[in-house]
């Protein structure tokens, strides 16, 4: 289940498939590939390295 969060509140997407979710009321479309991100995935993520200063 995927949630559509807006300033009006939060609700489930009326339309949801394995690859996308769509909320016509708010004009929100979500697309994804692969399995959902889970906490363990985020735990192993590293922030992008800072860009080196110019010159
Ligand atoms: Zn919505």
mmCIF file of the protein (N, C-alpha, C, O) and its ligand, coordinates in Angstrom:
data_MODEL
# 
_entry.id   MODEL 
# 
loop_
_entity.id 
_entity.type 
_entity.pdbx_number_of_molecules 
1 polymer     1 
2 non-polymer 1 
# 
_entity_poly.entity_id                      1 
_entity_poly.type                           'polypeptide(L)' 
_entity_poly.nstd_linkage                   no 
_entity_poly.nstd_monomer                   no 
_entity_poly.pdbx_seq_one_letter_code       
;(UNK)(UNK)(UNK)(UNK)(UNK)(UNK)(UNK)(UNK)(UNK)(UNK)(UNK)(UNK)(UNK)(UNK)(UNK)(UNK)
(UNK)(UNK)(UNK)(UNK)(UNK)(UNK)(UNK)(UNK)(UNK)(UNK)(UNK)(UNK)(UNK)(UNK)(UNK)(UNK)
(UNK)(UNK)(UNK)(UNK)(UNK)(UNK)(UNK)(UNK)(UNK)(UNK)(UNK)(UNK)(UNK)(UNK)(UNK)(UNK)
(UNK)(UNK)(UNK)(UNK)(UNK)(UNK)(UNK)
;
_entity_poly.pdbx_seq_one_letter_code_can   XXXXXXXXXXXXXXXXXXXXXXXXXXXXXXXXXXXXXXXXXXXXXXXXXXXXXXX 
_entity_poly.pdbx_strand_id                 A 
# 
loop_
_entity_poly_seq.entity_id 
_entity_poly_seq.num 
_entity_poly_seq.mon_id 
_entity_poly_seq.hetero 
1 1  UNK n 
1 2  UNK n 
1 3  UNK n 
1 4  UNK n 
1 5  UNK n 
1 6  UNK n 
1 7  UNK n 
1 8  UNK n 
1 9  UNK n 
1 10 UNK n 
1 11 UNK n 
1 12 UNK n 
1 13 UNK n 
1 14 UNK n 
1 15 UNK n 
1 16 UNK n 
1 17 UNK n 
1 18 UNK n 
1 19 UNK n 
1 20 UNK n 
1 21 UNK n 
1 22 UNK n 
1 23 UNK n 
1 24 UNK n 
1 25 UNK n 
1 26 UNK n 
1 27 UNK n 
1 28 UNK n 
1 29 UNK n 
1 30 UNK n 
1 31 UNK n 
1 32 UNK n 
1 33 UNK n 
1 34 UNK n 
1 35 UNK n 
1 36 UNK n 
1 37 UNK n 
1 38 UNK n 
1 39 UNK n 
1 40 UNK n 
1 41 UNK n 
1 42 UNK n 
1 43 UNK n 
1 44 UNK n 
1 45 UNK n 
1 46 UNK n 
1 47 UNK n 
1 48 UNK n 
1 49 UNK n 
1 50 UNK n 
1 51 UNK n 
1 52 UNK n 
1 53 UNK n 
1 54 UNK n 
1 55 UNK n 
# 
loop_
_struct_asym.id 
_struct_asym.entity_id 
A 1 
B 2 
# 
loop_
_chem_comp.id 
_chem_comp.type 
_chem_comp.mon_nstd_flag 
UNK 'L-peptide linking' . 
ZN  non-polymer         . 
# 
_pdbx_entity_nonpoly.entity_id   2 
_pdbx_entity_nonpoly.name        ? 
_pdbx_entity_nonpoly.comp_id     ZN 
# 
_pdbx_nonpoly_scheme.asym_id         B 
_pdbx_nonpoly_scheme.entity_id       2 
_pdbx_nonpoly_scheme.mon_id          ZN 
_pdbx_nonpoly_scheme.ndb_seq_num     1 
_pdbx_nonpoly_scheme.pdb_seq_num     101 
_pdbx_nonpoly_scheme.auth_seq_num    101 
_pdbx_nonpoly_scheme.pdb_mon_id      ZN 
_pdbx_nonpoly_scheme.auth_mon_id     ZN 
_pdbx_nonpoly_scheme.pdb_strand_id   A 
_pdbx_nonpoly_scheme.pdb_ins_code    . 
# 
loop_
_atom_site.group_PDB 
_atom_site.id 
_atom_site.type_symbol 
_atom_site.label_atom_id 
_atom_site.label_alt_id 
_atom_site.label_comp_id 
_atom_site.label_asym_id 
_atom_site.label_entity_id 
_atom_site.label_seq_id 
_atom_site.pdbx_PDB_ins_code 
_atom_site.Cartn_x 
_atom_site.Cartn_y 
_atom_site.Cartn_z 
_atom_site.occupancy 
_atom_site.B_iso_or_equiv 
_atom_site.pdbx_formal_charge 
_atom_site.auth_seq_id 
_atom_site.auth_comp_id 
_atom_site.auth_asym_id 
_atom_site.auth_atom_id 
_atom_site.pdbx_PDB_model_num 
ATOM   1   N  N  . UNK A 1 1  ? 0.845  -1.196 0.000   1.00 0.00 ? 1   UNK A N  1 
ATOM   2   C  CA . UNK A 1 1  ? 0.000  0.000  0.000   1.00 0.00 ? 1   UNK A CA 1 
ATOM   3   C  C  . UNK A 1 1  ? 0.881  1.247  0.000   1.00 0.00 ? 1   UNK A C  1 
ATOM   4   O  O  . UNK A 1 1  ? 1.874  1.341  0.722   1.00 0.00 ? 1   UNK A O  1 
ATOM   5   N  N  . UNK A 1 2  ? 0.483  2.181  -0.824  1.00 0.00 ? 2   UNK A N  1 
ATOM   6   C  CA . UNK A 1 2  ? 1.251  3.420  -0.927  1.00 0.00 ? 2   UNK A CA 1 
ATOM   7   C  C  . UNK A 1 2  ? 0.360  4.594  -0.543  1.00 0.00 ? 2   UNK A C  1 
ATOM   8   O  O  . UNK A 1 2  ? -0.844 4.599  -0.803  1.00 0.00 ? 2   UNK A O  1 
ATOM   9   N  N  . UNK A 1 3  ? 0.976  5.572  0.073   1.00 0.00 ? 3   UNK A N  1 
ATOM   10  C  CA . UNK A 1 3  ? 0.219  6.709  0.567   1.00 0.00 ? 3   UNK A CA 1 
ATOM   11  C  C  . UNK A 1 3  ? 0.475  7.951  -0.264  1.00 0.00 ? 3   UNK A C  1 
ATOM   12  O  O  . UNK A 1 3  ? 1.602  8.231  -0.671  1.00 0.00 ? 3   UNK A O  1 
ATOM   13  N  N  . UNK A 1 4  ? -0.613 8.696  -0.510  1.00 0.00 ? 4   UNK A N  1 
ATOM   14  C  CA . UNK A 1 4  ? -0.503 9.981  -1.173  1.00 0.00 ? 4   UNK A CA 1 
ATOM   15  C  C  . UNK A 1 4  ? -0.618 11.043 -0.093  1.00 0.00 ? 4   UNK A C  1 
ATOM   16  O  O  . UNK A 1 4  ? -1.664 11.195 0.538   1.00 0.00 ? 4   UNK A O  1 
ATOM   17  N  N  . UNK A 1 5  ? 0.462  11.769 0.110   1.00 0.00 ? 5   UNK A N  1 
ATOM   18  C  CA . UNK A 1 5  ? 0.456  12.791 1.156   1.00 0.00 ? 5   UNK A CA 1 
ATOM   19  C  C  . UNK A 1 5  ? 0.411  14.180 0.533   1.00 0.00 ? 5   UNK A C  1 
ATOM   20  O  O  . UNK A 1 5  ? 1.237  14.516 -0.316  1.00 0.00 ? 5   UNK A O  1 
ATOM   21  N  N  . UNK A 1 6  ? -0.532 14.960 0.949   1.00 0.00 ? 6   UNK A N  1 
ATOM   22  C  CA . UNK A 1 6  ? -0.649 16.335 0.460   1.00 0.00 ? 6   UNK A CA 1 
ATOM   23  C  C  . UNK A 1 6  ? -0.976 17.227 1.636   1.00 0.00 ? 6   UNK A C  1 
ATOM   24  O  O  . UNK A 1 6  ? -1.149 16.753 2.759   1.00 0.00 ? 6   UNK A O  1 
ATOM   25  N  N  . UNK A 1 7  ? -1.061 18.528 1.373   1.00 0.00 ? 7   UNK A N  1 
ATOM   26  C  CA . UNK A 1 7  ? -1.401 19.448 2.448   1.00 0.00 ? 7   UNK A CA 1 
ATOM   27  C  C  . UNK A 1 7  ? -2.819 19.204 2.949   1.00 0.00 ? 7   UNK A C  1 
ATOM   28  O  O  . UNK A 1 7  ? -3.188 19.664 4.030   1.00 0.00 ? 7   UNK A O  1 
ATOM   29  N  N  . UNK A 1 8  ? -3.616 18.476 2.160   1.00 0.00 ? 8   UNK A N  1 
ATOM   30  C  CA . UNK A 1 8  ? -4.990 18.181 2.558   1.00 0.00 ? 8   UNK A CA 1 
ATOM   31  C  C  . UNK A 1 8  ? -5.078 16.959 3.462   1.00 0.00 ? 8   UNK A C  1 
ATOM   32  O  O  . UNK A 1 8  ? -6.130 16.655 4.025   1.00 0.00 ? 8   UNK A O  1 
ATOM   33  N  N  . UNK A 1 9  ? -3.965 16.275 3.588   1.00 0.00 ? 9   UNK A N  1 
ATOM   34  C  CA . UNK A 1 9  ? -3.993 15.077 4.424   1.00 0.00 ? 9   UNK A CA 1 
ATOM   35  C  C  . UNK A 1 9  ? -3.277 13.940 3.737   1.00 0.00 ? 9   UNK A C  1 
ATOM   36  O  O  . UNK A 1 9  ? -2.450 14.155 2.850   1.00 0.00 ? 9   UNK A O  1 
ATOM   37  N  N  . UNK A 1 10 ? -3.592 12.748 4.143   1.00 0.00 ? 10  UNK A N  1 
ATOM   38  C  CA . UNK A 1 10 ? -2.935 11.582 3.578   1.00 0.00 ? 10  UNK A CA 1 
ATOM   39  C  C  . UNK A 1 10 ? -3.969 10.498 3.349   1.00 0.00 ? 10  UNK A C  1 
ATOM   40  O  O  . UNK A 1 10 ? -4.873 10.292 4.159   1.00 0.00 ? 10  UNK A O  1 
ATOM   41  N  N  . UNK A 1 11 ? -3.818 9.815  2.238   1.00 0.00 ? 11  UNK A N  1 
ATOM   42  C  CA . UNK A 1 11 ? -4.752 8.738  1.913   1.00 0.00 ? 11  UNK A CA 1 
ATOM   43  C  C  . UNK A 1 11 ? -4.042 7.766  1.002   1.00 0.00 ? 11  UNK A C  1 
ATOM   44  O  O  . UNK A 1 11 ? -2.947 8.044  0.513   1.00 0.00 ? 11  UNK A O  1 
ATOM   45  N  N  . UNK A 1 12 ? -4.662 6.635  0.776   1.00 0.00 ? 12  UNK A N  1 
ATOM   46  C  CA . UNK A 1 12 ? -4.050 5.653  -0.105  1.00 0.00 ? 12  UNK A CA 1 
ATOM   47  C  C  . UNK A 1 12 ? -4.315 6.029  -1.555  1.00 0.00 ? 12  UNK A C  1 
ATOM   48  O  O  . UNK A 1 12 ? -5.326 6.662  -1.857  1.00 0.00 ? 12  UNK A O  1 
ATOM   49  N  N  . UNK A 1 13 ? -3.431 5.653  -2.434  1.00 0.00 ? 13  UNK A N  1 
ATOM   50  C  CA . UNK A 1 13 ? -3.622 5.927  -3.856  1.00 0.00 ? 13  UNK A CA 1 
ATOM   51  C  C  . UNK A 1 13 ? -4.812 5.113  -4.379  1.00 0.00 ? 13  UNK A C  1 
ATOM   52  O  O  . UNK A 1 13 ? -4.910 3.913  -4.125  1.00 0.00 ? 13  UNK A O  1 
ATOM   53  N  N  . UNK A 1 14 ? -5.710 5.777  -5.108  1.00 0.00 ? 14  UNK A N  1 
ATOM   54  C  CA . UNK A 1 14 ? -6.867 5.066  -5.678  1.00 0.00 ? 14  UNK A CA 1 
ATOM   55  C  C  . UNK A 1 14 ? -6.442 4.003  -6.677  1.00 0.00 ? 14  UNK A C  1 
ATOM   56  O  O  . UNK A 1 14 ? -7.071 2.951  -6.790  1.00 0.00 ? 14  UNK A O  1 
ATOM   57  N  N  . UNK A 1 15 ? -5.368 4.289  -7.398  1.00 0.00 ? 15  UNK A N  1 
ATOM   58  C  CA . UNK A 1 15 ? -4.885 3.348  -8.400  1.00 0.00 ? 15  UNK A CA 1 
ATOM   59  C  C  . UNK A 1 15 ? -3.456 2.982  -8.055  1.00 0.00 ? 15  UNK A C  1 
ATOM   60  O  O  . UNK A 1 15 ? -2.601 3.853  -7.897  1.00 0.00 ? 15  UNK A O  1 
ATOM   61  N  N  . UNK A 1 16 ? -3.205 1.701  -7.942  1.00 0.00 ? 16  UNK A N  1 
ATOM   62  C  CA . UNK A 1 16 ? -1.850 1.270  -7.620  1.00 0.00 ? 16  UNK A CA 1 
ATOM   63  C  C  . UNK A 1 16 ? -1.579 -0.071 -8.264  1.00 0.00 ? 16  UNK A C  1 
ATOM   64  O  O  . UNK A 1 16 ? -2.373 -1.006 -8.160  1.00 0.00 ? 16  UNK A O  1 
ATOM   65  N  N  . UNK A 1 17 ? -0.433 -0.145 -8.936  1.00 0.00 ? 17  UNK A N  1 
ATOM   66  C  CA . UNK A 1 17 ? -0.020 -1.402 -9.535  1.00 0.00 ? 17  UNK A CA 1 
ATOM   67  C  C  . UNK A 1 17 ? 1.367  -1.726 -9.009  1.00 0.00 ? 17  UNK A C  1 
ATOM   68  O  O  . UNK A 1 17 ? 1.862  -1.073 -8.089  1.00 0.00 ? 17  UNK A O  1 
ATOM   69  N  N  . UNK A 1 18 ? 1.988  -2.734 -9.596  1.00 0.00 ? 18  UNK A N  1 
ATOM   70  C  CA . UNK A 1 18 ? 3.312  -3.113 -9.125  1.00 0.00 ? 18  UNK A CA 1 
ATOM   71  C  C  . UNK A 1 18 ? 4.371  -2.106 -9.547  1.00 0.00 ? 18  UNK A C  1 
ATOM   72  O  O  . UNK A 1 18 ? 5.474  -2.093 -9.001  1.00 0.00 ? 18  UNK A O  1 
ATOM   73  N  N  . UNK A 1 19 ? 4.035  -1.256 -10.526 1.00 0.00 ? 19  UNK A N  1 
ATOM   74  C  CA . UNK A 1 19 ? 5.047  -0.335 -11.030 1.00 0.00 ? 19  UNK A CA 1 
ATOM   75  C  C  . UNK A 1 19 ? 4.670  1.129  -10.883 1.00 0.00 ? 19  UNK A C  1 
ATOM   76  O  O  . UNK A 1 19 ? 5.498  2.011  -11.109 1.00 0.00 ? 19  UNK A O  1 
ATOM   77  N  N  . UNK A 1 20 ? 3.436  1.389  -10.509 1.00 0.00 ? 20  UNK A N  1 
ATOM   78  C  CA . UNK A 1 20 ? 3.074  2.793  -10.381 1.00 0.00 ? 20  UNK A CA 1 
ATOM   79  C  C  . UNK A 1 20 ? 1.869  2.985  -9.471  1.00 0.00 ? 20  UNK A C  1 
ATOM   80  O  O  . UNK A 1 20 ? 1.108  2.058  -9.197  1.00 0.00 ? 20  UNK A O  1 
ATOM   81  N  N  . UNK A 1 21 ? 1.727  4.217  -9.018  1.00 0.00 ? 21  UNK A N  1 
ATOM   82  C  CA . UNK A 1 21 ? 0.560  4.587  -8.230  1.00 0.00 ? 21  UNK A CA 1 
ATOM   83  C  C  . UNK A 1 21 ? 0.106  5.939  -8.760  1.00 0.00 ? 21  UNK A C  1 
ATOM   84  O  O  . UNK A 1 21 ? 0.925  6.781  -9.125  1.00 0.00 ? 21  UNK A O  1 
ATOM   85  N  N  . UNK A 1 22 ? -1.208 6.138  -8.798  1.00 0.00 ? 22  UNK A N  1 
ATOM   86  C  CA . UNK A 1 22 ? -1.737 7.348  -9.395  1.00 0.00 ? 22  UNK A CA 1 
ATOM   87  C  C  . UNK A 1 22 ? -2.903 7.889  -8.577  1.00 0.00 ? 22  UNK A C  1 
ATOM   88  O  O  . UNK A 1 22 ? -3.808 7.149  -8.193  1.00 0.00 ? 22  UNK A O  1 
ATOM   89  N  N  . UNK A 1 23 ? -2.864 9.187  -8.319  1.00 0.00 ? 23  UNK A N  1 
ATOM   90  C  CA . UNK A 1 23 ? -3.951 9.840  -7.605  1.00 0.00 ? 23  UNK A CA 1 
ATOM   91  C  C  . UNK A 1 23 ? -4.474 10.963 -8.484  1.00 0.00 ? 23  UNK A C  1 
ATOM   92  O  O  . UNK A 1 23 ? -3.872 12.035 -8.530  1.00 0.00 ? 23  UNK A O  1 
ATOM   93  N  N  . UNK A 1 24 ? -5.582 10.742 -9.182  1.00 0.00 ? 24  UNK A N  1 
ATOM   94  C  CA . UNK A 1 24 ? -6.130 11.765 -10.066 1.00 0.00 ? 24  UNK A CA 1 
ATOM   95  C  C  . UNK A 1 24 ? -6.606 12.995 -9.303  1.00 0.00 ? 24  UNK A C  1 
ATOM   96  O  O  . UNK A 1 24 ? -6.615 14.099 -9.847  1.00 0.00 ? 24  UNK A O  1 
ATOM   97  N  N  . UNK A 1 25 ? -6.988 12.815 -8.085  1.00 0.00 ? 25  UNK A N  1 
ATOM   98  C  CA . UNK A 1 25 ? -7.490 13.941 -7.289  1.00 0.00 ? 25  UNK A CA 1 
ATOM   99  C  C  . UNK A 1 25 ? -6.408 14.986 -7.072  1.00 0.00 ? 25  UNK A C  1 
ATOM   100 O  O  . UNK A 1 25 ? -6.667 16.189 -7.125  1.00 0.00 ? 25  UNK A O  1 
ATOM   101 N  N  . UNK A 1 26 ? -5.204 14.515 -6.828  1.00 0.00 ? 26  UNK A N  1 
ATOM   102 C  CA . UNK A 1 26 ? -4.090 15.423 -6.572  1.00 0.00 ? 26  UNK A CA 1 
ATOM   103 C  C  . UNK A 1 26 ? -3.124 15.494 -7.742  1.00 0.00 ? 26  UNK A C  1 
ATOM   104 O  O  . UNK A 1 26 ? -2.143 16.235 -7.693  1.00 0.00 ? 26  UNK A O  1 
ATOM   105 N  N  . UNK A 1 27 ? -3.391 14.732 -8.788  1.00 0.00 ? 27  UNK A N  1 
ATOM   106 C  CA . UNK A 1 27 ? -2.511 14.742 -9.939  1.00 0.00 ? 27  UNK A CA 1 
ATOM   107 C  C  . UNK A 1 27 ? -1.135 14.213 -9.614  1.00 0.00 ? 27  UNK A C  1 
ATOM   108 O  O  . UNK A 1 27 ? -0.137 14.675 -10.168 1.00 0.00 ? 27  UNK A O  1 
ATOM   109 N  N  . UNK A 1 28 ? -1.077 13.243 -8.716  1.00 0.00 ? 28  UNK A N  1 
ATOM   110 C  CA . UNK A 1 28 ? 0.207  12.687 -8.301  1.00 0.00 ? 28  UNK A CA 1 
ATOM   111 C  C  . UNK A 1 28 ? 0.407  11.318 -8.930  1.00 0.00 ? 28  UNK A C  1 
ATOM   112 O  O  . UNK A 1 28 ? -0.450 10.439 -8.844  1.00 0.00 ? 28  UNK A O  1 
ATOM   113 N  N  . UNK A 1 29 ? 1.561  11.164 -9.563  1.00 0.00 ? 29  UNK A N  1 
ATOM   114 C  CA . UNK A 1 29 ? 1.909  9.862  -10.122 1.00 0.00 ? 29  UNK A CA 1 
ATOM   115 C  C  . UNK A 1 29 ? 3.251  9.428  -9.562  1.00 0.00 ? 29  UNK A C  1 
ATOM   116 O  O  . UNK A 1 29 ? 4.215  10.194 -9.569  1.00 0.00 ? 29  UNK A O  1 
ATOM   117 N  N  . UNK A 1 30 ? 3.309  8.216  -9.086  1.00 0.00 ? 30  UNK A N  1 
ATOM   118 C  CA . UNK A 1 30 ? 4.568  7.671  -8.605  1.00 0.00 ? 30  UNK A CA 1 
ATOM   119 C  C  . UNK A 1 30 ? 4.939  6.483  -9.472  1.00 0.00 ? 30  UNK A C  1 
ATOM   120 O  O  . UNK A 1 30 ? 4.109  5.626  -9.775  1.00 0.00 ? 30  UNK A O  1 
ATOM   121 N  N  . UNK A 1 31 ? 6.195  6.450  -9.861  1.00 0.00 ? 31  UNK A N  1 
ATOM   122 C  CA . UNK A 1 31 ? 6.691  5.306  -10.624 1.00 0.00 ? 31  UNK A CA 1 
ATOM   123 C  C  . UNK A 1 31 ? 7.888  4.744  -9.885  1.00 0.00 ? 31  UNK A C  1 
ATOM   124 O  O  . UNK A 1 31 ? 8.682  5.486  -9.306  1.00 0.00 ? 31  UNK A O  1 
ATOM   125 N  N  . UNK A 1 32 ? 8.008  3.468  -9.908  1.00 0.00 ? 32  UNK A N  1 
ATOM   126 C  CA . UNK A 1 32 ? 9.173  2.878  -9.273  1.00 0.00 ? 32  UNK A CA 1 
ATOM   127 C  C  . UNK A 1 32 ? 9.541  1.584  -9.964  1.00 0.00 ? 32  UNK A C  1 
ATOM   128 O  O  . UNK A 1 32 ? 8.727  0.942  -10.628 1.00 0.00 ? 32  UNK A O  1 
ATOM   129 N  N  . UNK A 1 33 ? 10.783 1.232  -9.782  1.00 0.00 ? 33  UNK A N  1 
ATOM   130 C  CA . UNK A 1 33 ? 11.287 -0.008 -10.344 1.00 0.00 ? 33  UNK A CA 1 
ATOM   131 C  C  . UNK A 1 33 ? 11.990 -0.774 -9.240  1.00 0.00 ? 33  UNK A C  1 
ATOM   132 O  O  . UNK A 1 33 ? 12.699 -0.190 -8.421  1.00 0.00 ? 33  UNK A O  1 
ATOM   133 N  N  . UNK A 1 34 ? 11.797 -2.039 -9.224  1.00 0.00 ? 34  UNK A N  1 
ATOM   134 C  CA . UNK A 1 34 ? 12.444 -2.846 -8.207  1.00 0.00 ? 34  UNK A CA 1 
ATOM   135 C  C  . UNK A 1 34 ? 11.657 -2.801 -6.916  1.00 0.00 ? 34  UNK A C  1 
ATOM   136 O  O  . UNK A 1 34 ? 10.612 -2.156 -6.834  1.00 0.00 ? 34  UNK A O  1 
ATOM   137 N  N  . UNK A 1 35 ? 12.157 -3.481 -5.922  1.00 0.00 ? 35  UNK A N  1 
ATOM   138 C  CA . UNK A 1 35 ? 11.456 -3.568 -4.647  1.00 0.00 ? 35  UNK A CA 1 
ATOM   139 C  C  . UNK A 1 35 ? 11.470 -2.231 -3.921  1.00 0.00 ? 35  UNK A C  1 
ATOM   140 O  O  . UNK A 1 35 ? 12.346 -1.401 -4.164  1.00 0.00 ? 35  UNK A O  1 
ATOM   141 N  N  . UNK A 1 36 ? 10.507 -2.018 -3.034  1.00 0.00 ? 36  UNK A N  1 
ATOM   142 C  CA . UNK A 1 36 ? 10.460 -0.780 -2.256  1.00 0.00 ? 36  UNK A CA 1 
ATOM   143 C  C  . UNK A 1 36 ? 11.704 -0.628 -1.393  1.00 0.00 ? 36  UNK A C  1 
ATOM   144 O  O  . UNK A 1 36 ? 12.318 -1.613 -0.983  1.00 0.00 ? 36  UNK A O  1 
ATOM   145 N  N  . UNK A 1 37 ? 12.059 0.600  -1.129  1.00 0.00 ? 37  UNK A N  1 
ATOM   146 C  CA . UNK A 1 37 ? 13.197 0.863  -0.250  1.00 0.00 ? 37  UNK A CA 1 
ATOM   147 C  C  . UNK A 1 37 ? 12.801 0.532  1.178   1.00 0.00 ? 37  UNK A C  1 
ATOM   148 O  O  . UNK A 1 37 ? 11.717 0.890  1.638   1.00 0.00 ? 37  UNK A O  1 
ATOM   149 N  N  . UNK A 1 38 ? 13.689 -0.151 1.862   1.00 0.00 ? 38  UNK A N  1 
ATOM   150 C  CA . UNK A 1 38 ? 13.413 -0.530 3.247   1.00 0.00 ? 38  UNK A CA 1 
ATOM   151 C  C  . UNK A 1 38 ? 14.462 0.091  4.157   1.00 0.00 ? 38  UNK A C  1 
ATOM   152 O  O  . UNK A 1 38 ? 15.521 0.495  3.679   1.00 0.00 ? 38  UNK A O  1 
ATOM   153 N  N  . UNK A 1 39 ? 14.199 0.176  5.434   1.00 0.00 ? 39  UNK A N  1 
ATOM   154 C  CA . UNK A 1 39 ? 15.173 0.753  6.379   1.00 0.00 ? 39  UNK A CA 1 
ATOM   155 C  C  . UNK A 1 39 ? 16.576 0.182  6.227   1.00 0.00 ? 39  UNK A C  1 
ATOM   156 O  O  . UNK A 1 39 ? 17.541 0.946  6.243   1.00 0.00 ? 39  UNK A O  1 
ATOM   157 N  N  . UNK A 1 40 ? 16.730 -1.148 6.077   1.00 0.00 ? 40  UNK A N  1 
ATOM   158 C  CA . UNK A 1 40 ? 18.090 -1.686 5.894   1.00 0.00 ? 40  UNK A CA 1 
ATOM   159 C  C  . UNK A 1 40 ? 18.772 -1.103 4.660   1.00 0.00 ? 40  UNK A C  1 
ATOM   160 O  O  . UNK A 1 40 ? 19.986 -0.900 4.659   1.00 0.00 ? 40  UNK A O  1 
ATOM   161 N  N  . UNK A 1 41 ? 17.997 -0.833 3.612   1.00 0.00 ? 41  UNK A N  1 
ATOM   162 C  CA . UNK A 1 41 ? 18.582 -0.241 2.410   1.00 0.00 ? 41  UNK A CA 1 
ATOM   163 C  C  . UNK A 1 41 ? 19.129 1.149  2.721   1.00 0.00 ? 41  UNK A C  1 
ATOM   164 O  O  . UNK A 1 41 ? 20.225 1.511  2.291   1.00 0.00 ? 41  UNK A O  1 
ATOM   165 N  N  . UNK A 1 42 ? 18.361 1.910  3.466   1.00 0.00 ? 42  UNK A N  1 
ATOM   166 C  CA . UNK A 1 42 ? 18.778 3.266  3.799   1.00 0.00 ? 42  UNK A CA 1 
ATOM   167 C  C  . UNK A 1 42 ? 19.979 3.241  4.739   1.00 0.00 ? 42  UNK A C  1 
ATOM   168 O  O  . UNK A 1 42 ? 20.839 4.119  4.680   1.00 0.00 ? 42  UNK A O  1 
ATOM   169 N  N  . UNK A 1 43 ? 20.033 2.238  5.600   1.00 0.00 ? 43  UNK A N  1 
ATOM   170 C  CA . UNK A 1 43 ? 21.133 2.152  6.554   1.00 0.00 ? 43  UNK A CA 1 
ATOM   171 C  C  . UNK A 1 43 ? 22.457 1.975  5.825   1.00 0.00 ? 43  UNK A C  1 
ATOM   172 O  O  . UNK A 1 43 ? 23.503 2.412  6.305   1.00 0.00 ? 43  UNK A O  1 
ATOM   173 N  N  . UNK A 1 44 ? 22.405 1.324  4.650   1.00 0.00 ? 44  UNK A N  1 
ATOM   174 C  CA . UNK A 1 44 ? 23.631 1.086  3.912   1.00 0.00 ? 44  UNK A CA 1 
ATOM   175 C  C  . UNK A 1 44 ? 23.938 2.187  2.919   1.00 0.00 ? 44  UNK A C  1 
ATOM   176 O  O  . UNK A 1 44 ? 24.978 2.166  2.261   1.00 0.00 ? 44  UNK A O  1 
ATOM   177 N  N  . UNK A 1 45 ? 23.028 3.157  2.808   1.00 0.00 ? 45  UNK A N  1 
ATOM   178 C  CA . UNK A 1 45 ? 23.238 4.240  1.848   1.00 0.00 ? 45  UNK A CA 1 
ATOM   179 C  C  . UNK A 1 45 ? 24.223 5.252  2.402   1.00 0.00 ? 45  UNK A C  1 
ATOM   180 O  O  . UNK A 1 45 ? 24.293 5.508  3.604   1.00 0.00 ? 45  UNK A O  1 
ATOM   181 N  N  . UNK A 1 46 ? 24.974 5.809  1.481   1.00 0.00 ? 46  UNK A N  1 
ATOM   182 C  CA . UNK A 1 46 ? 25.915 6.853  1.896   1.00 0.00 ? 46  UNK A CA 1 
ATOM   183 C  C  . UNK A 1 46 ? 25.567 8.127  1.133   1.00 0.00 ? 46  UNK A C  1 
ATOM   184 O  O  . UNK A 1 46 ? 25.145 8.073  -0.022  1.00 0.00 ? 46  UNK A O  1 
ATOM   185 N  N  . UNK A 1 47 ? 25.745 9.257  1.780   1.00 0.00 ? 47  UNK A N  1 
ATOM   186 C  CA . UNK A 1 47 ? 25.443 10.530 1.099   1.00 0.00 ? 47  UNK A CA 1 
ATOM   187 C  C  . UNK A 1 47 ? 26.427 10.749 -0.036  1.00 0.00 ? 47  UNK A C  1 
ATOM   188 O  O  . UNK A 1 47 ? 27.551 10.247 -0.012  1.00 0.00 ? 47  UNK A O  1 
ATOM   189 N  N  . UNK A 1 48 ? 25.994 11.492 -1.012  1.00 0.00 ? 48  UNK A N  1 
ATOM   190 C  CA . UNK A 1 48 ? 26.886 11.805 -2.112  1.00 0.00 ? 48  UNK A CA 1 
ATOM   191 C  C  . UNK A 1 48 ? 28.073 12.597 -1.563  1.00 0.00 ? 48  UNK A C  1 
ATOM   192 O  O  . UNK A 1 48 ? 27.905 13.466 -0.707  1.00 0.00 ? 48  UNK A O  1 
ATOM   193 N  N  . UNK A 1 49 ? 29.255 12.296 -2.055  1.00 0.00 ? 49  UNK A N  1 
ATOM   194 C  CA . UNK A 1 49 ? 30.425 13.046 -1.591  1.00 0.00 ? 49  UNK A CA 1 
ATOM   195 C  C  . UNK A 1 49 ? 30.315 14.482 -2.038  1.00 0.00 ? 49  UNK A C  1 
ATOM   196 O  O  . UNK A 1 49 ? 29.771 14.786 -3.100  1.00 0.00 ? 49  UNK A O  1 
ATOM   197 N  N  . UNK A 1 50 ? 30.831 15.341 -1.226  1.00 0.00 ? 50  UNK A N  1 
ATOM   198 C  CA . UNK A 1 50 ? 30.765 16.770 -1.554  1.00 0.00 ? 50  UNK A CA 1 
ATOM   199 C  C  . UNK A 1 50 ? 31.615 17.043 -2.790  1.00 0.00 ? 50  UNK A C  1 
ATOM   200 O  O  . UNK A 1 50 ? 32.683 16.459 -2.977  1.00 0.00 ? 50  UNK A O  1 
ATOM   201 N  N  . UNK A 1 51 ? 31.117 17.935 -3.616  1.00 0.00 ? 51  UNK A N  1 
ATOM   202 C  CA . UNK A 1 51 ? 31.885 18.308 -4.799  1.00 0.00 ? 51  UNK A CA 1 
ATOM   203 C  C  . UNK A 1 51 ? 33.138 19.052 -4.362  1.00 0.00 ? 51  UNK A C  1 
ATOM   204 O  O  . UNK A 1 51 ? 33.084 19.916 -3.487  1.00 0.00 ? 51  UNK A O  1 
ATOM   205 N  N  . UNK A 1 52 ? 34.256 18.714 -4.971  1.00 0.00 ? 52  UNK A N  1 
ATOM   206 C  CA . UNK A 1 52 ? 35.493 19.438 -4.601  1.00 0.00 ? 52  UNK A CA 1 
ATOM   207 C  C  . UNK A 1 52 ? 35.373 20.900 -5.006  1.00 0.00 ? 52  UNK A C  1 
ATOM   208 O  O  . UNK A 1 52 ? 34.755 21.236 -6.016  1.00 0.00 ? 52  UNK A O  1 
ATOM   209 N  N  . UNK A 1 53 ? 35.958 21.736 -4.218  1.00 0.00 ? 53  UNK A N  1 
ATOM   210 C  CA . UNK A 1 53 ? 35.900 23.171 -4.513  1.00 0.00 ? 53  UNK A CA 1 
ATOM   211 C  C  . UNK A 1 53 ? 36.613 23.442 -5.830  1.00 0.00 ? 53  UNK A C  1 
ATOM   212 O  O  . UNK A 1 53 ? 37.580 22.765 -6.179  1.00 0.00 ? 53  UNK A O  1 
ATOM   213 N  N  . UNK A 1 54 ? 36.129 24.424 -6.540  1.00 0.00 ? 54  UNK A N  1 
ATOM   214 C  CA . UNK A 1 54 ? 36.748 24.746 -7.833  1.00 0.00 ? 54  UNK A CA 1 
ATOM   215 C  C  . UNK A 1 54 ? 38.179 25.216 -7.656  1.00 0.00 ? 54  UNK A C  1 
ATOM   216 O  O  . UNK A 1 54 ? 38.608 25.587 -6.564  1.00 0.00 ? 54  UNK A O  1 
ATOM   217 N  N  . UNK A 1 55 ? 38.888 25.189 -8.741  1.00 0.00 ? 55  UNK A N  1 
ATOM   218 C  CA . UNK A 1 55 ? 40.306 25.595 -8.793  1.00 0.00 ? 55  UNK A CA 1 
ATOM   219 C  C  . UNK A 1 55 ? 41.152 24.561 -8.098  1.00 0.00 ? 55  UNK A C  1 
ATOM   220 O  O  . UNK A 1 55 ? 42.372 24.708 -8.027  1.00 0.00 ? 55  UNK A O  1 
HETATM 221 ZN ZN . ZN  B 2 .  ? -3.945 12.113 -3.443  1.00 0.00 ? 101 ZN  A ZN 1 
# 
